[in-house]
């Protein structure tokens, strides 16, 4: 009876902290190494190419012509079928956000999405579904959804040379998340996301790595995702101050998950890239 009571108390405590059974029974990610990149050129995001090399994005990655047009922030990128997807946002007064797609031959096309009612200007990341048909993105602050768009160029419903990009059916989250900086698909029905939430009020971890499970692969229709907290991203530096969790990438070829954390204080010129593998 004492053992049963102890187990019950532990389960109730876990539930109070927002830990679900899925976090205990789901995949375990083990840290396998660290790398570093300069924050100006790579502190916003990372994506893996087919040859295993990495593509980084930072403020210095914004082409001059796009910067002149007012696109002053670039988010966490993704690569699908050799096409590079970048998420852009403009000033706080902007009424649209933009996705740029660069083809394997180097041709770039831009797709502008006019904000829908209640939509924030933030365009934190681009994540393409494994079937290359859907583009998932997210907004800043407290959110109960992820946005879904037809994947520009790769989804036949989108214009072939750039143009307008309307939303498809969104992913409604079963729990509120905060400051999602990047997501990437690890399977057809599972995303892993980086949150810069340092409050520990929604999940027990500070700056958590979150898992979003879908009941089926995306098809452009509304769907509900189940959110689970996996682990707290490391905050290791010789400098003190506020860290910032940033981009994420899952390399399906090698099974390596990478997550970025910008270092604090004077060390913020450097971004740490933590590598994980599923056990």
C-alpha positions in Angstrom: 0.0 0.0 0.0 2.8 2.4 0.9 4.5 1.7 -2.5 1.2 2.3 -4.3 0.6 5.5 -2.5 4.1 6.7 -3.4 3.6 6.0 -7.0 0.2 7.8 -7.0 1.7 10.9 -5.4 4.5 10.9 -8.0 2.0 10.7 -10.8 -0.1 13.5 -9.4 3.0 15.6 -9.0 4.0 15.0 -12.5 0.6 15.9 -13.8 0.6 19.1 -11.8 3.9 20.0 -13.4 2.5 19.3 -16.9 4.4 16.0 -17.4 2.3 13.6 -19.3 2.7 9.8 -19.6 4.0 10.4 -23.1 7.1 12.2 -21.8 7.9 9.1 -19.7 7.2 6.5 -22.4 8.2 8.4 -25.5 11.7 8.8 -27.1 14.6 9.7 -25.0 17.0 12.2 -26.5 20.6 11.9 -25.3 23.1 14.7 -25.9 26.0 13.5 -28.0 28.1 16.6 -28.7 28.3 20.4 -29.2 29.4 22.7 -31.9 29.6 26.5 -32.3 28.6 29.0 -34.9 28.8 32.8 -35.0 25.5 34.3 -34.0 25.4 37.0 -36.7 25.7 34.4 -39.4 24.0 31.4 -37.8 22.2 32.3 -34.6 18.6 32.2 -36.0 18.5 28.7 -37.3 20.0 25.6 -38.8 19.0 23.0 -41.5 20.8 19.9 -42.8 21.5 19.4 -46.5 21.4 16.1 -48.3 25.2 15.7 -48.2 25.2 16.1 -44.4 26.5 19.7 -44.3 24.7 22.3 -42.4 23.0 25.5 -43.5 22.9 28.3 -40.9 20.8 31.5 -40.8 21.4 34.7 -39.0 20.8 38.4 -39.5 23.7 38.5 -41.8 22.0 36.0 -44.0 19.3 38.4 -45.2 20.0 39.4 -48.9 20.3 43.1 -49.4 17.3 43.3 -51.8 15.0 41.7 -49.3 16.3 43.9 -46.5 15.6 47.0 -48.6 12.0 45.7 -49.1 11.6 45.7 -45.3 12.2 42.1 -44.5 14.4 42.6 -41.5 14.2 39.3 -39.7 15.0 35.8 -40.8 13.9 32.7 -38.9 14.9 29.0 -38.6 15.0 27.5 -42.1 14.3 24.1 -43.5 15.4 22.1 -46.6 13.1 19.8 -48.6 14.1 18.0 -51.8 17.0 20.4 -52.1 14.7 23.5 -51.8 15.6 25.9 -49.1 12.7 27.5 -47.2 13.3 30.7 -45.2 10.8 32.6 -43.0 10.9 36.4 -43.0 9.1 39.1 -41.1 9.2 42.9 -41.2 8.5 45.8 -39.0 6.0 45.7 -36.1 3.5 47.6 -38.3 3.7 45.0 -41.1 0.5 43.5 -42.4 2.1 40.5 -44.0 4.9 37.9 -43.6 7.0 36.2 -46.3 8.5 32.9 -47.2 11.4 32.7 -49.6 12.1 29.5 -51.4 15.5 28.9 -53.2 15.6 26.1 -55.7 18.5 23.6 -56.1 19.6 25.7 -59.1 19.8 28.9 -57.0 16.6 30.6 -58.2 14.7 32.4 -55.4 10.9 32.9 -55.3 9.0 34.9 -52.7 5.6 34.1 -51.3 3.8 36.7 -49.3 1.1 35.9 -46.8 -1.2 38.7 -45.7 -2.0 38.5 -42.0 -5.4 37.0 -41.2 -7.5 38.4 -38.4 -5.7 38.0 -35.1 -2.5 36.7 -36.6 0.8 38.1 -35.3 3.5 39.4 -37.6 6.1 36.9 -36.2 7.5 34.4 -38.6 9.8 32.3 -36.4 10.5 29.3 -38.5 9.8 27.2 -41.6 9.3 23.4 -41.3 8.3 21.3 -44.3 6.4 18.1 -43.8 8.2 14.8 -44.9 6.0 14.5 -47.9 7.1 18.1 -49.0 3.5 19.2 -49.3 3.0 21.4 -46.2 4.8 24.2 -44.6 4.5 24.7 -40.8 5.3 28.0 -39.1 4.7 29.7 -35.8 4.1 33.0 -34.0 5.7 34.5 -30.9 4.3 34.7 -27.4 1.7 32.4 -25.9 0.1 30.3 -28.6 -2.3 27.4 -29.0 -1.6 26.8 -32.6 1.0 26.2 -35.3 0.2 27.7 -38.8 0.1 25.5 -41.9 0.5 26.6 -45.5 0.8 24.7 -48.8 4.6 24.3 -49.3 5.5 26.9 -51.9 6.7 25.3 -55.3 6.4 21.8 -54.0 2.7 21.8 -53.5 1.0 22.1 -56.9 -1.7 24.5 -55.4 0.9 27.3 -55.0 2.0 29.7 -57.8 5.0 28.5 -59.7 7.0 31.7 -59.6 6.0 33.3 -56.3 2.9 35.1 -55.2 0.2 35.0 -52.5 0.2 32.2 -49.9 -3.0 31.6 -47.9 -3.2 29.5 -44.8 -4.4 25.9 -44.8 -5.9 24.0 -41.8 -3.8 24.9 -38.7 -2.5 22.6 -36.0 -4.4 23.4 -32.8 -2.2 22.5 -29.7 -3.8 20.9 -26.7 -1.6 23.0 -24.4 -0.4 26.6 -24.6 3.2 27.0 -25.6 5.4 30.1 -25.5 8.0 31.7 -27.7 8.5 28.8 -30.2 11.6 29.6 -32.1 11.8 26.6 -34.4 10.2 23.2 -35.2 11.2 20.3 -37.4 9.5 17.0 -38.4 11.1 13.8 -37.1 8.3 11.6 -38.5 5.2 12.2 -40.6 3.2 12.7 -37.4 5.7 14.2 -35.0 7.5 17.5 -34.7 10.1 18.6 -32.2 10.2 22.3 -31.3 12.4 24.7 -29.4 10.8 27.0 -26.9 12.5 30.1 -25.4 10.1 30.0 -22.5 12.2 30.6 -19.3 9.2 30.8 -16.9 8.9 27.1 -16.1 5.2 27.9 -15.6 3.8 25.8 -18.5 6.3 23.0 -18.4 8.7 22.1 -15.6 11.7 22.7 -17.9 13.3 26.1 -18.6 13.7 26.6 -22.4 12.2 23.2 -23.1 12.5 21.0 -26.1 8.8 20.2 -27.0 7.3 17.3 -28.9 4.1 17.7 -30.9 2.3 14.5 -31.9 -0.4 14.6 -34.7 -3.1 11.9 -35.1 -2.2 11.6 -38.8 0.0 13.2 -41.4 -0.9 16.7 -42.5 -3.4 16.9 -45.3 -4.3 20.6 -45.2 -7.3 20.2 -42.9 -7.4 21.3 -39.3 -5.8 18.9 -36.8 -5.0 18.8 -33.1 -1.5 18.2 -31.8 -0.5 16.8 -28.4 2.3 18.7 -26.7 4.9 17.0 -24.5 8.0 18.4 -22.9 11.1 16.3 -23.5 14.0 18.1 -21.8 15.5 21.4 -20.9 18.0 22.8 -23.3 21.4 23.3 -21.8 22.5 26.7 -20.7 26.3 26.5 -20.5 28.7 29.4 -20.9 31.6 31.1 -19.3 29.4 34.3 -19.5 26.4 35.1 -17.3 23.1 36.5 -18.3 20.1 35.5 -20.4 20.4 32.7 -22.9 18.1 32.4 -26.0 16.9 29.2 -27.5 16.8 29.4 -31.3 16.7 27.1 -34.2 16.3 23.3 -34.5 17.0 20.6 -37.2 16.5 16.9 -37.5 18.7 15.2 -39.9 16.7 12.1 -41.0 19.7 10.5 -42.7 21.8 10.3 -39.6 19.1 10.6 -36.9 20.8 13.6 -35.3 18.7 16.4 -33.7 20.4 19.8 -33.3 19.2 22.7 -31.2 20.7 26.2 -31.0 21.2 28.3 -27.8 22.6 31.8 -28.1 25.1 32.4 -25.3 24.5 35.3 -22.8 26.3 38.6 -22.2 29.4 39.4 -24.2 29.4 35.7 -25.3 26.3 36.3 -27.4 28.4 36.5 -30.5 28.6 32.7 -30.3 25.8 30.2 -30.6 26.1 26.7 -29.2 24.6 23.9 -31.3 23.7 20.9 -29.2 23.4 17.5 -30.9 21.1 14.7 -29.7 20.3 11.2 -30.7 17.3 9.1 -29.8 17.9 6.2 -27.5 
